[in-house]
Amino acid sequence: MNAAPESSVDFGSGDNARLAAVCGPLDENLRQLETRLGVEIRRRAGRFSAHGASADAAVAVLRMLHDRAATQPVTPEDVHLAIQETGMGGAPGGDELAVETLRGRIRGRGANQRQYLEAIRGHDLSFGIGPAGTGKTYLAVACAVEALQREAVRRLVLVRPAVEAGERLGFLPGDMSQKIDPYLRPMYDALYEMVGFDRVARLVERNVIEIAPLAFMRGRTLNEAFIILDEAQNTTVEQIKMFLTRIGFGSRAVVTGDITQTDLPAHRQSGLRHALDVLAGVPGIAVVRFSAKDVVRHPLVQRIVEAYEREPRGGEPK
C-alpha cells in the first residue's frame, strides 16, 4: 500500500510570533487547511509537514501565510483566500500586475484574475464575465482608482442598470437619488474601501467620481474617463449598445456581469449576452471569463455556484 504524498517546509525557529501567526489561535489556521484540503499537518518547531493528496498545495499555502505574517496579522479570511488561490491555476504571486490604491496594494488571485487585470490595462474595452464573488467589479474599480491616481483619466464613471427585480421604483420611499441608491451601493462600498469615505465624498461632490444609473448615460460622450458598467446582464440590447457608444477619446471601459443571472423580464434578451456574440473577434476588445473556481468569497459561495452550474438551466424547475 502506497504511503500518502508528503511535502514539507522549514521556516526555522527564530521568530515564534510569526510562526504563531501562521498557525493561528489554537492552531485554527492549520485545522482550516486540513479540513479544506483533506491533509494532515504536523509541526515540529518551525518545520511543517503535510500528508495527503494535496500536500504540495498545503505547503504552498503555508508559505503564503508565512510571507504575510512578516508584516501583518493572518486572519481566517487570509487562509481562505490563500487556499482559493492555490486552486485557481497559475503560480501564486502576480505582484507585477498589482494595483496600487490609496489604501494599499490589490493583486489578482489566480490566473483568471491576473488575466483580467492585464486585459483591463491593455484594452480600451474589457468584459469580465462570471458568477458572483469572483472579483469582477472589485478589480475593475481598483483599476479605475489607480488610473485616476496616476492622472491617466480625469474622472470615473461607474454605472449600473436600475432593474426592478420584482419591485417598482415608484413605490420605494424617497426622492430619485434615494430610490436608486441601493442599486449603486456595491460600487460605493468598493470605493470607500480603496479611497476612504471622506475622499470619495469630496470627489463625488466635485464630479470627479460619478455613480449613476445606466439611463442617465443617454446622449453623453465620455472623454478621458474610466467607465465601468456593472451587472450588465440586466441591460437590454438597446441599453448596452447605447452605453458602448458613449466611450470617447482617452477613455477606457469595463463591462461586468453574470449571464446566468438576469432580472430582466422573461421575454427580454440580455444585452450582455447579445453584445458578447456581436463583438466576438472585434480588435481592441478583451473578454475574460470566470468560473466557480475563481470565487474568493466564503467557501460556501463557491459550492453554491458549482451546484447551480451542474443544474440544467441554472437551477430552474424541470
Disulfide bonds with the S-S distance in Angstrom:
none
